[in-house]
Structure formats: C-alpha cells, structure tokens
Amino acid sequence: MPRSTQEAIAVLPASRIEVSPRRGLRREESARYVGVSPSKFDEMVRDGRMPKPKRIDGCVVWDLRRLDLAWDALGGDDAASNPWD
C-alpha cells in the first residue's frame, strides 16, 4: 500500500487523477461546479443569482471565487428542500 499521497498518485492511471479547479472556469465548467445544467446556469446569470463572466480577449470565463460567493448568497432552506429526508 502506498505510504504517501505522492506515491498514491504515481500509481493511478492518468485518467483517474483529478486536477483541482482553475480560478477561471468556462460556462460548462461553471454550471457543473454549482451543480446545474448550462441552460439553468445561463438563467441564473441573467437573473443575477450567478455572477457575470469576465471576457479575456475572446475567452469568456467565470471567477471561481465569485461563483462561491454567489452560491453562499443563494436563498432557500437546505433542510426543507432535501428530498432525501
């Protein structure tokens, strides 16, 4: 059994290694990050629940930290809306 995280990563095939998120995420990645479909994410950006993107030359990206802030600001009672209880 591997003794360290580095040793564990060394024995994993490349397809199983997950890279931590980048600071800037594209539309599909941003939607996946907050757990919704791209079309629902678009709706949330339009109505202000999610932040507007940054345009870097021709690339449109969302700031991971702003996504986190928007997520924290979402309303709703987590316990009341849990369908698994």
C-alpha positions, 0 to 999 in steps of 0.5 A: 500500500502506498505510504504517501499521497505522492506515491498514491498518485504515481500509481493511478492511471492518468485518467483517474487523477483529478486536477483541482479547479482553475480560478477561471472556469468556462460556462460548462465548467461553471454550471457543473461546479454549482451543480446545474445544467448550462441552460439553468446556469445561463438563467441564473446569470441573467437573473443575477443569482450567478455572477457575470463572466469576465471576457479575456480577449475572446475567452469568456470565463467565470471567477471561481471565487465569485461563483462561491460567493454567489452560491453562499448568497443563494436563498432557500432552506437546505433542510426543507428542500432535501428530498432525501429526508 
